[in-house]
Amino acid sequence: MSVHDHQKHARVNLKVGVITASDSRSPETDESGKLIRTLLEAAGHLVAYYEIMPDDGEKISAALVNNLPNLDAIIVNGGTGITARDGTAEVVKSVIDKELAGFGELFRMLSFQEIGAAAMMSGAVAGVRHGKFVAAIPGSPDACRLAMEKLLIPELGHIAYLLSL
């Protein structure tokens, strides 16, 4: 079956979680989390879980493991860079069963077109845990918009369909 045939079966109305990994954001200042939720809802998905938490590996891991069984996917924003506090990408890699290497590669390629060589510092990553999709993207609003509009919104339903086979 071609990719276009598969996309005809894309699932709609997914239940998605959004985690903002940040030591400084609050519900009032979480522009990226709000953007992700708005774009998901505009695409017909339900944001069934949302939380802002410190960029702390144990807390992020626990949130993923505990909430993913009730969702189709979780998108984490923030903590994917190279500073000492950035650990989201490593946490996601530690909880997934299968990495979708193409996600990070495509995100960095698209990001390079917008911001140049600084794109190489992004640890954007995605994968599958127990048949559910998880993605970690940078926390800047521009990076979130790029990931959501160019990669995640167009493919989430298709990914969910493939994971249900």
C-alpha positions in Angstrom: 0.0 0.0 0.0 1.4 3.4 -0.9 1.9 6.2 1.6 -1.1 8.0 0.0 -3.3 5.0 0.5 -2.2 4.8 4.2 -2.9 8.5 4.7 -6.5 7.9 3.6 -6.9 5.9 6.8 -5.3 8.5 9.0 -7.0 8.7 12.4 -8.8 11.8 13.4 -9.8 13.2 16.8 -6.7 11.9 18.6 -6.2 12.4 22.3 -2.9 14.2 22.7 -0.9 15.3 25.7 1.3 18.4 25.8 4.2 18.9 28.3 6.2 22.1 28.5 9.5 21.3 30.1 10.7 24.6 31.6 12.0 26.0 34.8 10.6 29.4 34.1 7.3 29.2 32.3 3.9 29.5 33.9 0.4 29.0 32.4 0.4 32.7 31.6 3.8 32.7 29.9 3.8 29.3 28.2 3.4 30.7 24.6 4.8 27.5 23.0 2.5 25.2 25.0 -0.5 27.3 24.1 0.5 27.4 20.4 0.9 23.6 20.3 -2.5 23.1 22.0 -4.2 25.6 19.6 -2.7 23.9 16.5 -3.7 20.5 17.7 -7.3 21.6 18.4 -7.5 23.4 15.1 -6.6 20.1 13.4 -9.5 18.3 15.2 -7.5 16.7 18.0 -8.3 16.8 21.7 -5.7 18.0 24.2 -6.5 15.6 27.0 -3.5 16.3 29.1 -1.4 19.5 29.6 1.3 20.2 32.2 4.2 22.6 32.7 7.0 21.0 34.7 10.6 21.7 35.5 13.2 20.4 33.0 13.8 17.4 35.3 14.4 14.0 33.8 12.6 12.0 36.4 9.5 14.2 36.4 9.3 14.2 32.6 9.9 10.4 32.4 7.2 9.8 35.0 4.7 12.1 33.2 5.3 10.3 29.9 5.0 6.8 31.4 2.0 7.6 33.5 0.0 9.6 31.0 0.8 7.9 27.6 -1.4 4.8 28.2 -4.5 7.1 28.2 -3.5 9.1 25.1 -2.6 8.6 21.5 0.5 10.8 21.7 2.4 13.2 23.8 4.4 16.2 22.5 7.0 17.7 24.9 8.4 21.1 24.2 11.6 22.5 25.8 14.8 21.1 27.1 16.1 19.7 23.8 19.2 22.0 23.5 22.8 21.5 24.7 22.8 23.3 28.0 23.4 21.4 31.2 19.7 21.7 32.1 18.5 20.3 28.7 17.6 16.7 29.1 14.3 16.2 27.4 15.6 14.4 24.3 17.6 12.0 26.4 14.5 11.2 28.6 12.4 10.6 25.6 15.0 8.3 24.1 15.1 6.4 27.4 11.4 5.6 27.4 10.7 4.9 23.8 10.8 1.4 22.2 11.6 2.6 18.7 13.1 5.9 17.6 11.8 7.6 14.4 15.2 9.0 13.4 13.7 10.8 10.4 11.7 13.1 12.6 14.8 14.7 14.1 16.6 14.7 10.8 13.7 16.5 9.0 13.2 18.9 11.9 16.9 20.0 11.8 16.8 20.2 8.0 13.7 22.4 8.1 15.1 24.4 11.0 18.4 24.9 9.1 16.5 26.6 6.3 15.1 29.1 8.8 17.9 29.7 11.3 21.1 28.3 9.7 23.8 26.2 11.4 22.3 26.7 14.9 19.8 24.0 14.0 22.5 21.4 14.7 22.1 22.1 18.4 18.5 20.8 18.4 17.9 17.4 20.0 14.4 17.1 18.5 13.5 13.4 18.7 10.4 11.3 18.2 9.5 7.6 18.7 7.1 5.0 19.8 6.4 3.7 23.3 4.0 0.7 23.6 2.2 1.7 20.4 1.9 5.4 21.3 3.8 8.3 19.7 6.1 10.7 21.6 7.9 13.7 20.3 10.3 16.2 21.9 10.7 19.5 20.2 12.5 22.8 21.1 10.6 25.2 23.3 10.8 28.3 21.2 7.5 29.3 19.6 9.1 29.4 16.1 10.5 25.9 16.5 7.1 24.6 17.9 5.3 26.2 14.9 7.7 24.6 12.5 7.5 21.2 14.0 3.7 21.3 14.3 2.9 22.7 10.9 5.5 20.9 8.8 5.8 17.5 10.6 3.4 16.7 13.4 0.0 18.0 12.3 0.3 16.5 8.8 1.4 13.1 10.0 -0.1 12.5 13.5 -3.2 10.8 12.2 -1.2 8.6 9.8 1.2 7.6 12.6 -1.7 6.7 14.9 -3.2 4.6 12.1 0.1 2.7 11.5 0.5 2.1 15.2 -3.0 0.6 15.4 -2.2 -2.1 12.8 
